[in-house]
Structures are given as structure tokens and as C-alpha cells.
Amino acid sequence: MNSRGSHVPHSPLAGPLDVDVVIVGAGVSGAFMAHELARDHSVAVLDRRGPVQGSTLASTAMLQWEIDLPLIALADKIGAAEAARVYRRSYAAVGDLLRIVDEARIRCAIQRKTSIYLAGDAYGSRALRREVAARTAIGLPSAYLTGRDLRMRFGMARTGAILSEGSASADPACLAAGLLRRAIRAGAKVYAPVEVTEVLRGHGRLGLVTDSGFEVRATHLVFCCGYEFPKGVPTPGAEVVSTWALATSPEVEAPSWLADHLVWEASEPYLYFRATKDGRLVVGGEDEASASRHGDPRLLRPKAQAILRKLKRLTPELEVSADHVWAGAFGASATGLPLIAPTPGLPGAYAVMGFGGNGITYSVIASQIVSAAIRGTPDPDAALFAPRP
């Protein structure tokens, strides 16, 4: 969908450039990075398309602290102590995001939301009870709902669910554009369309060769390329998958509770949905392990029908149809965690790959970790999001 307020001033690269930091990618990850760094550094943002034209446009912007893998499953993969730190950092990041939007007065339809995580074929009611116990033990706001509680309060028939405070939703394009405009006010420059064709290291600095014919020199480089894997950046265990989503017409007759709740399920693939401020429903799912299927327009209609059938089975009282359907790619990792780390062989360069369904939340964390590294004060949680053997 087109979003008002998503314009970002930008220009072609018309000459050589010398700055403290170059950010490659003008989507939501690059926007948070530019907003954070432009206060203390000269910053240039480059994008081969244009600002806010990549995977950000496909985001459904469910701004959750809950990640794709439940806490109990993540603990099995990386250990209980580290999993707890990840979840607490994710929870704090949503709060930081809300603060940033408020302080910068960004108009992006931001709304605080409560999350409903439904029992499904991947994690049933017993697993969700264990999950609530694990979360509450580390101070995270979650409560278990029995199947009866769920039916009485929300009219959905599942064996159980987790109710969690502290999430949000927003218009992703307006969020990214608002952050970029504020970075520009702080002195950042946005150049597009500009494609980086090669990165060279020499004399303690980085040189970026571009298709414009002009070189960009910088002390630091941050790849914020969405789900496009930059050349030379290791992404062990990661893959690009295809996903589909739809928006209904506005002013849908929906239960009142839906206005301030996000819904998703513990299934594979999972259905998720939320309401917007103008009364639309945004619904998504039907993911496939393919890096290219999202580009096939013939799949839009059948995928939308499949998503709507799932929604109807879960919420029979809703009578909706698709007003707009879209598809996109996103990255998945074995842990559901992003990659936020220095780039091997390029001192001063960093990569941000927001794997999993929490790309915007991870963008906040990435801006904090990378900016801390550039300022020489390493973030204590940086190792949590570095590549794992």
C-alpha cells in the first residue's frame, strides 16, 4: 500500500564523497542506523533503488519483542542464560522504538499493542504453559490463557494462548521515512539510485566504488541491505524465504478487542493479523522456503485465498475480502536471531541482517550495537547477535 509521509529527499551521487560513515540501504534498518549515527558523525546513505523501496514496503510492521523461536526453544539452541538476554533485549528494543518515535514526533500510525500467541501445530498448550513460566521467571509480561479463557475473551478456538504486553504496530514506510528525514536534518545525506559495486580497503579507510563513477570514502561502512545478502558477508544457516500478506478494505466490522491486539500462532507456517487505525485488517502468512516465489504474480490470488480461509476458520464472525495483496522476501535463521557483526576482511565495516519476523525490532538493536562499536564503547550484548559456529 502507498503510505502518505513516506517521501525522503535524495539525489544522485554527482561527485566523490568523503564521510565518517556510509550506510548501504535506505530501508528501515538503514533509517534507524542513520538516525542514531547522524548526531555525532557525517553520514551518507546509499541505495540502489530509492529510499524506502525495498523489503520495508512489504513489512506488516508487527513490532513485537517475541521472536520466531519461543524462549524455551531458543534456550535449547543457545543456552538459557543467553536466550534470556536476547528476549530481555528484544523487549527493551520495542520500548526504545516507541520512545524514539515519540521524541522525534514521527507520524507513522504507531500504536501500542498486546500480543496473542495461539497454540498451534508447532507448539501446543503444554509448551505454551512452559513458555509463560520461562518468560515470567525473567521478568517478561506474559500470561497463559486456557482454551476456555481464549474463547470467552476473544472468540477463538484453540487449546491455549499466551497474552503478552509491550508490542506495537506502525506504518513501516512512514516510520523509515520519518527517521531518514530526521537524520537529514542532523546532517546526513541520502543518495539514490546508487549501487555499490566494490569495496576496497586502503590507508586505514574504506573506498566504495559505485556505478555512478564516483568513489565514496569512509572510515566506517554499515550494510543494511534488508534480505539481500551482501557479497563477502557470511550468513551461516540463513536462507531467504517468500511470504505473502493482504490488507482488507477499511472500516471492517471486527470485534473491538482487535483494535489493540496482534494475533499470531505457533504453527509452521503461521498466520498473523492485526488491525490498522483506519479499520483495515493486515493478514499474512503462507511462507515458503524459496528465495524467488514471492516474485511470481500468479501466486498472489491463491495465496490471498489461502490466508483468508485460515482467518475465517479462526475467526468465523469476520467477513472480509482482500483489498490489496503483496508478497516479499525475508531472511530466516536457525535461531530466529539477526546477524549484527563486523564484516570479515573489512575493518570498520559491519553487516546488519534482520533475520526472522522481527526485522524492525532488530533494526533498533542493530543501530545501538553498531553505533556503540563505532563510538568505541562496545555493547555488552553484541556477541548475542554475532555469527555462531
PLY file of the C-alpha trace (Angstrom):
ply
format ascii 1.0
element vertex 389
property float x
property float y
property float z
element edge 388
property int vertex1
property int vertex2
end_header
0.00 0.00 0.00
1.17 3.54 -0.66
1.87 5.48 2.52
1.50 9.19 2.96
4.52 10.76 4.55
6.97 8.28 3.04
8.88 10.78 0.88
12.59 11.20 1.62
14.71 13.94 -0.04
17.52 12.35 -2.04
19.71 12.99 -5.06
22.05 11.15 -7.43
25.69 10.95 -6.47
27.21 13.79 -8.51
30.79 13.68 -7.27
33.25 11.93 -4.97
32.30 11.78 -1.30
34.25 11.61 1.95
32.33 10.91 5.20
32.70 9.22 8.57
30.06 6.55 7.91
28.45 5.13 4.78
25.21 3.18 5.21
24.24 0.95 2.29
20.48 0.60 2.30
17.76 3.20 2.85
15.10 0.95 4.34
14.06 0.74 7.95
17.39 -0.74 9.15
19.38 1.96 7.40
16.96 4.57 8.70
17.42 3.60 12.36
21.18 3.45 11.77
21.30 6.90 10.14
19.08 8.41 12.83
21.39 7.07 15.55
24.73 7.96 13.91
23.96 11.33 12.29
24.02 13.06 15.67
27.80 12.54 16.05
29.14 11.67 12.59
28.97 12.72 8.97
26.73 10.12 7.33
25.87 9.19 3.75
23.09 6.71 2.95
23.22 4.95 -0.44
20.51 2.85 -2.03
20.41 1.22 -5.47
16.66 1.75 -5.74
15.45 4.70 -3.75
14.66 5.38 -0.11
12.11 3.00 1.44
11.71 0.96 -1.74
12.97 -2.46 -0.70
11.72 -5.04 1.81
10.46 -2.31 4.16
7.47 -1.78 1.87
6.49 -5.44 2.28
6.63 -5.35 6.08
3.40 -5.78 8.02
5.08 -3.92 10.93
4.01 -6.08 13.85
6.56 -4.63 16.24
6.98 -7.49 18.68
9.56 -8.40 21.29
8.59 -12.07 20.96
10.82 -13.71 18.39
10.10 -16.54 15.95
11.55 -19.15 18.31
9.92 -19.30 21.77
12.23 -18.65 24.72
12.24 -22.35 25.67
13.25 -23.38 22.13
15.91 -20.67 21.85
17.34 -21.80 25.20
17.79 -25.30 23.76
19.84 -23.83 20.90
22.00 -21.18 22.58
21.63 -21.82 26.31
19.16 -20.49 28.87
21.24 -17.51 30.01
21.87 -16.17 26.51
18.27 -16.80 25.42
17.05 -14.80 28.41
19.37 -11.92 27.48
18.08 -11.97 23.88
14.45 -11.84 24.99
15.05 -9.06 27.50
16.97 -7.04 24.91
14.18 -7.51 22.37
11.61 -6.37 24.93
13.69 -3.27 25.72
14.09 -2.53 22.00
10.34 -2.14 21.45
10.26 0.32 24.32
13.21 2.18 22.79
11.42 2.26 19.43
8.31 3.80 21.00
10.47 6.40 22.76
12.33 7.30 19.54
9.08 7.76 17.61
7.65 9.91 20.39
10.73 12.09 20.82
11.22 12.56 17.08
7.47 13.13 16.57
7.33 10.72 13.66
3.85 10.28 12.22
3.71 6.58 11.42
0.40 5.36 12.91
2.25 3.93 15.89
0.04 2.06 18.37
0.83 0.08 21.49
-0.47 -3.48 21.22
-0.91 -6.65 23.24
0.17 -9.88 21.56
-1.91 -13.07 21.45
0.22 -16.13 20.63
-2.06 -19.07 19.82
-1.27 -22.74 20.37
-0.67 -24.46 17.05
0.90 -27.46 15.39
4.47 -26.41 16.30
3.84 -25.63 19.98
0.73 -26.81 21.79
-0.85 -25.74 25.05
1.63 -27.60 27.28
4.57 -25.97 25.54
2.94 -22.55 25.88
2.48 -23.10 29.62
6.21 -23.84 29.88
6.93 -20.76 27.79
4.95 -18.50 30.10
6.79 -19.90 33.11
10.14 -19.26 31.42
9.20 -15.71 30.46
7.79 -14.71 33.82
10.89 -16.13 35.54
12.99 -13.50 33.74
10.53 -10.66 34.27
8.73 -10.55 30.94
5.00 -9.66 30.92
3.20 -12.80 29.72
0.16 -14.72 30.96
-1.31 -18.06 29.93
-4.88 -18.30 28.64
-6.69 -21.62 28.71
-8.78 -22.63 25.72
-11.89 -21.58 27.64
-10.37 -18.18 28.54
-9.45 -17.66 24.89
-12.95 -18.46 23.63
-14.65 -16.31 26.26
-12.44 -13.25 25.81
-11.52 -13.40 22.12
-13.85 -15.88 20.43
-11.02 -18.02 19.03
-10.98 -21.79 19.41
-7.52 -23.07 20.31
-6.29 -25.16 23.22
-4.48 -22.21 24.77
-2.61 -18.96 24.13
-0.09 -16.53 25.58
-1.11 -12.93 26.23
1.88 -10.55 26.27
2.09 -6.81 26.86
4.64 -4.48 25.28
4.32 -4.82 21.50
3.21 -2.26 18.91
2.31 -1.70 15.27
3.09 1.07 12.78
3.19 2.12 9.15
6.67 0.84 8.19
7.22 3.18 5.24
6.33 6.29 7.23
8.45 5.08 10.13
11.54 4.60 7.94
10.97 7.83 6.03
10.45 9.81 9.22
13.71 8.51 10.67
15.61 9.32 7.46
14.19 12.85 7.30
15.32 13.48 10.86
18.76 12.09 10.07
18.90 14.52 7.14
18.06 17.38 9.47
21.03 16.30 11.59
23.29 16.48 8.52
23.02 13.09 6.83
22.77 12.88 3.03
20.78 10.31 1.07
21.90 9.35 -2.44
19.86 7.23 -4.83
19.87 5.44 -7.12
23.47 4.46 -6.38
24.78 0.90 -6.46
27.99 -0.11 -4.69
29.94 -2.43 -6.98
33.10 -2.96 -4.94
34.56 -2.15 -1.53
38.31 -1.54 -1.19
40.48 -1.13 1.89
43.49 1.17 1.92
45.36 3.51 4.25
43.01 2.82 7.15
39.88 3.79 5.25
37.25 2.17 3.03
36.67 3.07 -0.59
33.34 2.26 -2.21
33.26 2.00 -6.00
29.83 2.94 -7.34
28.02 2.64 -10.64
27.88 6.44 -10.78
31.61 6.54 -11.48
32.33 8.42 -8.26
34.13 6.92 -5.27
32.83 7.21 -1.72
35.42 7.13 1.06
34.59 6.47 4.69
36.03 5.30 7.98
33.07 3.03 8.63
30.62 1.14 6.42
27.33 -0.44 7.50
25.50 -2.86 5.22
21.74 -2.52 5.88
20.58 -4.38 2.79
17.40 -5.95 4.09
17.29 -9.56 2.99
19.77 -9.22 0.14
22.95 -10.92 1.31
25.94 -8.63 0.64
28.90 -10.21 -1.16
31.54 -11.33 1.30
29.26 -11.28 4.35
28.99 -14.77 5.92
25.43 -15.82 6.72
25.75 -19.35 8.15
22.47 -21.22 8.43
20.45 -18.39 6.89
18.07 -18.56 3.96
15.71 -16.24 2.13
12.06 -17.29 2.15
8.94 -15.92 0.47
5.92 -14.57 2.32
2.52 -13.14 1.40
0.21 -10.62 3.03
-3.01 -8.75 2.35
-4.94 -5.76 3.59
-8.72 -5.62 3.67
-10.83 -2.59 2.86
-11.10 -0.02 5.68
-13.74 0.03 8.41
-14.09 -3.74 8.70
-16.70 -4.87 11.23
-14.35 -6.55 13.65
-14.52 -7.29 17.38
-13.44 -4.32 19.49
-10.53 -6.19 21.09
-8.75 -6.46 17.74
-8.02 -2.72 17.72
-5.27 -3.14 20.31
-4.09 -6.73 19.83
-1.71 -8.54 17.49
-2.51 -12.19 16.76
-0.11 -14.90 15.60
0.10 -18.64 16.01
2.60 -21.32 16.99
2.34 -23.10 13.65
4.56 -23.57 10.63
3.84 -21.57 8.55
1.97 -19.29 10.91
-0.98 -17.00 10.34
-0.79 -13.49 11.80
-3.05 -10.45 11.71
-3.67 -7.03 13.19
-5.95 -4.03 12.71
-4.86 -0.61 11.44
-6.04 2.78 12.64
-8.43 3.11 9.68
-10.08 -0.23 10.46
-8.34 -2.44 7.92
-7.04 -5.87 8.79
-3.50 -6.74 7.74
-3.16 -10.52 7.48
-0.17 -12.59 6.44
1.43 -15.99 6.27
1.73 -18.89 3.82
5.54 -18.63 3.86
7.56 -20.85 1.53
11.22 -21.81 1.67
12.00 -20.11 -1.64
14.03 -17.00 -2.42
12.08 -16.30 -5.60
8.45 -17.47 -5.32
7.35 -14.09 -3.94
8.16 -12.61 -7.34
5.51 -14.67 -9.17
2.35 -12.52 -9.57
0.29 -15.62 -10.38
0.58 -16.67 -6.73
-0.97 -13.53 -5.26
-4.59 -14.57 -5.66
-4.31 -18.21 -4.45
-2.12 -17.18 -1.54
-4.60 -14.48 -0.51
-7.44 -17.01 -0.68
-5.49 -19.47 1.47
-4.74 -16.77 4.06
-8.40 -15.69 4.17
-9.56 -19.30 4.62
-7.27 -19.69 7.63
-8.52 -16.40 9.06
-12.13 -17.48 8.57
-11.57 -20.79 10.37
-10.04 -18.96 13.30
-12.50 -16.03 13.43
-15.76 -17.18 11.75
-17.57 -13.92 12.56
-15.24 -11.87 10.34
-16.50 -11.20 6.81
-13.56 -9.75 4.88
-12.01 -9.75 1.43
-8.63 -8.70 0.14
-8.36 -5.08 -1.00
-4.62 -5.24 -1.64
-2.27 -8.25 -1.81
1.51 -8.26 -1.86
4.47 -10.58 -1.44
8.01 -10.15 -0.25
11.16 -11.89 0.88
12.58 -12.14 4.34
15.55 -13.88 5.86
15.30 -16.81 8.23
17.99 -18.19 10.51
18.22 -21.36 12.57
17.78 -19.37 15.78
15.41 -16.66 14.53
18.09 -14.12 15.50
19.57 -11.41 13.29
23.18 -11.03 12.20
24.74 -7.85 13.59
28.50 -8.09 13.33
31.75 -6.79 11.83
32.38 -7.86 8.24
35.36 -10.23 7.96
38.28 -8.82 6.00
36.93 -5.26 6.05
37.96 -3.49 9.25
35.48 -0.74 10.01
32.63 -2.46 8.16
29.53 -4.01 9.72
26.62 -6.09 8.44
23.03 -5.94 9.65
20.81 -8.81 8.53
17.44 -8.76 10.29
16.58 -12.44 10.00
13.20 -13.61 11.27
9.87 -11.91 11.65
11.12 -9.14 13.94
13.09 -7.11 11.42
12.07 -3.69 12.72
12.71 -4.58 16.37
16.10 -5.98 15.34
16.82 -2.76 13.44
16.63 -0.86 16.71
19.05 -3.28 18.37
21.41 -3.12 15.37
21.54 0.68 15.48
22.50 0.51 19.15
25.14 -2.21 18.77
26.83 -0.77 15.67
26.78 2.82 16.89
28.35 1.68 20.17
31.12 -0.12 18.28
31.81 2.92 16.10
31.98 5.14 19.17
34.42 2.76 20.81
32.12 1.62 23.62
31.13 -1.97 22.69
27.60 -3.05 23.52
27.58 -5.85 26.16
25.01 -7.81 24.12
26.89 -7.62 20.80
28.07 -11.23 20.95
24.45 -12.46 21.15
23.87 -11.41 17.54
27.24 -12.35 16.04
27.62 -15.40 13.74
27.55 -18.73 15.56
29.67 -21.73 14.66
0 1
1 2
2 3
3 4
4 5
5 6
6 7
7 8
8 9
9 10
10 11
11 12
12 13
13 14
14 15
15 16
16 17
17 18
18 19
19 20
20 21
21 22
22 23
23 24
24 25
25 26
26 27
27 28
28 29
29 30
30 31
31 32
32 33
33 34
34 35
35 36
36 37
37 38
38 39
39 40
40 41
41 42
42 43
43 44
44 45
45 46
46 47
47 48
48 49
49 50
50 51
51 52
52 53
53 54
54 55
55 56
56 57
57 58
58 59
59 60
60 61
61 62
62 63
63 64
64 65
65 66
66 67
67 68
68 69
69 70
70 71
71 72
72 73
73 74
74 75
75 76
76 77
77 78
78 79
79 80
80 81
81 82
82 83
83 84
84 85
85 86
86 87
87 88
88 89
89 90
90 91
91 92
92 93
93 94
94 95
95 96
96 97
97 98
98 99
99 100
100 101
101 102
102 103
103 104
104 105
105 106
106 107
107 108
108 109
109 110
110 111
111 112
112 113
113 114
114 115
115 116
116 117
117 118
118 119
119 120
120 121
121 122
122 123
123 124
124 125
125 126
126 127
127 128
128 129
129 130
130 131
131 132
132 133
133 134
134 135
135 136
136 137
137 138
138 139
139 140
140 141
141 142
142 143
143 144
144 145
145 146
146 147
147 148
148 149
149 150
150 151
151 152
152 153
153 154
154 155
155 156
156 157
157 158
158 159
159 160
160 161
161 162
162 163
163 164
164 165
165 166
166 167
167 168
168 169
169 170
170 171
171 172
172 173
173 174
174 175
175 176
176 177
177 178
178 179
179 180
180 181
181 182
182 183
183 184
184 185
185 186
186 187
187 188
188 189
189 190
190 191
191 192
192 193
193 194
194 195
195 196
196 197
197 198
198 199
199 200
200 201
201 202
202 203
203 204
204 205
205 206
206 207
207 208
208 209
209 210
210 211
211 212
212 213
213 214
214 215
215 216
216 217
217 218
218 219
219 220
220 221
221 222
222 223
223 224
224 225
225 226
226 227
227 228
228 229
229 230
230 231
231 232
232 233
233 234
234 235
235 236
236 237
237 238
238 239
239 240
240 241
241 242
242 243
243 244
244 245
245 246
246 247
247 248
248 249
249 250
250 251
251 252
252 253
253 254
254 255
255 256
256 257
257 258
258 259
259 260
260 261
261 262
262 263
263 264
264 265
265 266
266 267
267 268
268 269
269 270
270 271
271 272
272 273
273 274
274 275
275 276
276 277
277 278
278 279
279 280
280 281
281 282
282 283
283 284
284 285
285 286
286 287
287 288
288 289
289 290
290 291
291 292
292 293
293 294
294 295
295 296
296 297
297 298
298 299
299 300
300 301
301 302
302 303
303 304
304 305
305 306
306 307
307 308
308 309
309 310
310 311
311 312
312 313
313 314
314 315
315 316
316 317
317 318
318 319
319 320
320 321
321 322
322 323
323 324
324 325
325 326
326 327
327 328
328 329
329 330
330 331
331 332
332 333
333 334
334 335
335 336
336 337
337 338
338 339
339 340
340 341
341 342
342 343
343 344
344 345
345 346
346 347
347 348
348 349
349 350
350 351
351 352
352 353
353 354
354 355
355 356
356 357
357 358
358 359
359 360
360 361
361 362
362 363
363 364
364 365
365 366
366 367
367 368
368 369
369 370
370 371
371 372
372 373
373 374
374 375
375 376
376 377
377 378
378 379
379 380
380 381
381 382
382 383
383 384
384 385
385 386
386 387
387 388
